[in-house]
Amino acid sequence: MAKTADAHRQGRRAAQGGSASRAATPLVAEGRGTAEPGSDVPSAATTEPRWLTDDELAAWLANSAIMISLPAALDARMQRESQLTFFEYMVLSVLSEESDRTMQMSRLAERTSASLSRLSHVVGRLENRGLLTRSRIPGPGRRTNTTLTDAGYDVVVTAAPGHVAAVREYLIDELEPRDLKALQRIGTAVENAITRGRPGQALAAGESPAATAP
């Protein structure tokens, strides 16, 4: 990771006129940074990355643990203790919170921050284990409901204490109250940014536009 950080800094500093070799920026060094008039090729100025500052880079690398190490740790622990992946647990848990234990697939994908294609694959696997059932919603379009079975409810109830213990051990109990508020704000902002970048997600699993209707 340190080597990656050093390479990042070297590239950024070279682009900003730092001590790295001019060979690191050949378009500028060789005088090819400006496109010919009428050309569709952008200039070097318009394609130059917005390099991270040292503080931004440190924050990004620190959060890699949350994005990579934490899901992997939860996955390993839950599979060992409950024979569920972290994402499978999330699917079952979200359904268990509904009064009828049922939710439309497109809505379930939103609640679990997943694509419909990924969700469909996991739901199929859980259905084969008897933990979920799927049913077509009457009316126009291809709309599907997913329902948690009694067996699925028992599994998620049994797994919940271990999941909460892991979340506390790996994250919550290591933070101050002010950190929790900041983490919630950051998570919401990141999710909003990602959501803006994935239009038409509901079509990924073959549902028609009507499938996104309530």
C-alpha positions in Angstrom: 0.0 0.0 0.0 2.9 2.4 0.8 4.4 1.7 -2.6 1.0 2.6 -4.2 0.8 5.8 -2.2 4.4 6.7 -3.2 3.6 6.1 -6.9 0.4 8.2 -6.5 2.3 11.1 -4.9 5.1 10.9 -7.6 2.6 11.1 -10.4 0.7 13.9 -8.8 3.9 15.9 -8.0 5.2 15.3 -11.5 2.0 16.7 -13.0 2.2 19.7 -10.7 5.8 20.4 -11.4 7.4 18.5 -8.5 10.7 16.7 -8.4 9.8 13.7 -10.5 11.2 13.3 -14.0 9.6 15.2 -16.8 9.3 11.9 -18.6 6.3 11.2 -16.3 4.3 13.8 -18.2 5.2 13.1 -21.9 2.3 15.0 -23.4 3.5 18.2 -21.8 7.2 17.6 -22.1 7.0 16.8 -25.8 4.7 19.7 -26.6 1.7 17.6 -27.4 -0.6 19.0 -24.6 -2.7 21.1 -26.9 -5.0 19.7 -29.6 -5.1 21.1 -33.1 -7.9 23.5 -33.8 -11.1 21.6 -34.6 -9.7 18.3 -33.2 -11.8 16.1 -30.9 -8.6 15.2 -28.9 -8.8 17.0 -25.5 -5.9 19.1 -24.3 -3.7 17.9 -21.5 -5.2 20.6 -19.3 -8.7 19.0 -19.7 -7.5 15.5 -19.1 -5.2 16.1 -16.1 -6.4 14.1 -13.1 -7.5 16.0 -10.0 -4.7 14.4 -7.9 -5.4 13.9 -4.2 -3.7 16.0 -1.6 -1.8 14.2 1.1 -4.7 14.6 3.5 -7.2 13.4 0.9 -5.0 10.4 0.1 -4.6 9.5 3.7 -8.4 9.6 4.2 -8.9 7.5 1.1 -6.4 4.8 2.1 -7.8 4.7 5.7 -11.3 4.0 4.4 -10.1 1.2 2.2 -10.3 -0.9 5.4 -14.0 -0.2 5.6 -14.6 -0.9 1.9 -12.5 -4.1 1.6 -11.4 -5.5 4.9 -14.7 -5.1 6.8 -17.0 -6.9 4.3 -14.4 -9.7 4.0 -14.2 -10.1 7.8 -18.0 -10.1 8.2 -18.3 -12.6 5.3 -15.8 -15.0 6.9 -17.3 -14.8 10.3 -20.9 -15.2 9.2 -20.2 -18.1 7.0 -18.3 -19.8 9.8 -21.1 -19.1 12.4 -24.3 -19.0 10.3 -23.5 -20.5 6.9 -24.6 -17.2 5.3 -22.6 -14.6 3.4 -22.9 -11.0 4.7 -25.0 -10.1 1.7 -27.3 -13.1 2.1 -27.9 -12.1 5.7 -28.7 -8.5 4.6 -31.3 -9.8 2.1 -33.0 -12.0 4.7 -32.8 -9.3 7.4 -34.4 -6.6 5.2 -37.3 -9.0 4.4 -37.7 -10.0 8.0 -38.5 -6.3 8.9 -41.5 -6.2 6.6 -44.9 -7.1 8.2 -45.6 -9.7 5.5 -41.9 -10.6 5.0 -42.4 -9.6 1.3 -40.8 -7.0 -0.9 -40.6 -6.3 -4.6 -37.2 -7.3 -6.1 -36.5 -3.8 -7.4 -37.1 -2.3 -3.9 -35.1 -5.1 -2.2 -32.2 -4.2 -4.5 -32.4 -0.6 -3.4 -32.5 -1.5 0.3 -29.5 -3.8 0.0 -27.5 -1.4 -2.3 -27.2 -4.1 -4.9 -27.8 -4.5 -8.6 -30.8 -6.5 -9.6 -28.6 -9.0 -11.4 -26.6 -9.7 -8.3 -29.7 -9.8 -6.2 -31.4 -12.3 -8.5 -28.5 -14.6 -8.3 -28.4 -14.6 -4.5 -32.2 -14.8 -4.2 -32.1 -17.9 -6.4 -29.5 -19.5 -4.2 -31.5 -18.7 -1.0 -34.7 -20.0 -2.7 -33.0 -23.3 -3.4 -32.3 -23.6 0.3 -35.9 -23.0 1.1 -35.3 -19.6 2.8 -37.1 -17.5 0.2 -39.9 -17.8 -2.4 -40.5 -15.7 -5.5 -43.9 -14.9 -7.1 -44.9 -12.8 -10.1 -46.9 -9.7 -9.4 -50.2 -9.6 -11.4 -50.5 -6.9 -14.0 -48.4 -5.3 -16.7 -44.7 -5.7 -16.9 -42.4 -8.3 -15.3 -42.6 -7.6 -11.6 -41.5 -10.1 -8.9 -42.0 -10.3 -5.2 -39.7 -12.0 -2.8 -41.0 -13.5 0.4 -39.1 -14.8 3.4 -40.2 -18.3 4.4 -40.6 -19.5 8.0 -37.4 -21.4 7.6 -35.7 -18.2 6.4 -37.0 -16.2 9.3 -35.7 -18.8 11.7 -32.2 -18.6 10.1 -32.0 -14.8 10.2 -33.2 -14.7 13.8 -30.6 -17.2 14.8 -27.8 -15.3 12.9 -28.7 -11.8 14.1 -26.9 -11.9 17.5 -23.6 -13.0 15.9 -24.0 -10.4 13.2 -24.6 -7.6 15.7 -21.6 -8.8 17.8 -19.3 -8.7 14.7 -20.5 -5.2 13.7 -19.9 -4.0 17.2 -16.5 -5.6 17.5 -15.2 -4.5 14.1 -16.7 -1.0 13.9 -19.2 0.5 16.3 -17.4 0.0 19.6 -14.2 1.4 18.1 -15.9 4.8 17.4 -16.8 7.8 19.5 -20.4 9.1 19.3 -19.3 12.0 17.1 -17.6 9.5 14.8 -20.9 7.6 14.3 -22.7 10.8 13.2 -19.8 11.5 10.8 -19.9 7.9 9.5 -23.6 8.1 8.8 -23.3 11.4 7.0 -20.3 10.1 4.9 -22.1 6.8 4.1 -25.2 8.7 2.9 -23.2 11.1 0.8 -21.3 8.3 -0.9 -24.4 6.2 -1.5 -26.2 9.2 -3.1 -23.2 9.8 -5.4 -23.2 6.1 -6.5 -26.9 6.1 -7.0 -26.7 9.1 -9.3 -24.2 7.2 -11.4 -26.3 4.1 -12.1 -29.6 5.0 -13.9 -31.8 2.2 -15.3 -30.5 -0.3 -12.6 -33.9 -2.0 -12.4 -33.5 -3.2 -16.0 -30.4 -5.2 -15.2 -32.3 -8.3 -14.1 -34.8 -8.3 -17.0 -37.6 -6.4 -15.2 -39.4 -4.0 -17.5 -39.7 -0.3 -16.6 -43.1 -1.1 -15.1 -41.3 -3.4 -12.6 -40.0 -0.3 -10.7 -43.5 0.9 -10.0 -44.8 0.3 -6.4 
